[in-house]
Every structure is written in structure tokens, then in C-alpha cells.
Amino acid sequence: MEKAIKIIISEPWDFVSPEGDNKLIGSIHSLLNSTDGRERFIIRVQVPFLYNNYIIDYLVATKRHNEDTKQYNFHYSPNELANANSFEKIKDKLDFILIGSIDYI
């Protein structure tokens, strides 16, 4: 899949990544199946970074609402979950860290 994206971080408001203030660059690595119908996928960040004592290579994005919105919750995902295909199987291993929106580039 690997579709290029830019993530604009809204929470925390003072977030800084290797790409700059309040933004991340990455790609959609894979889609996650989910029983509740919310759009979810795994993102591979372009430049790994340290945040909340995690080295972040992958994030799981979950749409904040079922309606048409670009707002997502972003969860830290351990590298060994990068090829998961079901949200329900991995949700207990994720850690919520960011809120933001996604733009395709």
C-alpha cells in the first residue's frame, strides 16, 4: 500500500518531531480490520523519533468519529505489530499518544 501522508498534530500542542513543529511525514503501511467500522491503519513514520520513552517507527491511526472527518487518534505501536491485520488482536498492546489530522501527499 505505502501511500505517502503528512500528519498535522493538534495534541499535544507543543509536539516536535524530526520534521518540525506539529507534523510528521510517513506512509500508510497497511489497513486494519475492525469490528466497529472505524477506519484504522498502520503508519510507518519517515524518520523514527523518541516520544514518551518510546522509539516510534510505527503508529496506529484510528478515526476519532465514524463521520467524515480527518481527525485521528494516534497510538504507539511496537514494531512486531507492523504486519497485524486486526485491530481487536492488537488494541491491548497500543498506547494512545497523539491527536491530529492526515493529509495525503
Secondary structure, DSSP 8 states (H G I E B T S, - for coil): --EEEEEEEEESTT-EETTEETEEEEEEEEE-B-TT---EEEEEEEEEEEETTEEEEEEEEEESSSSS--EEEEEEE-GGGTT--BHHHHGGG-EEEEEEEEEE-
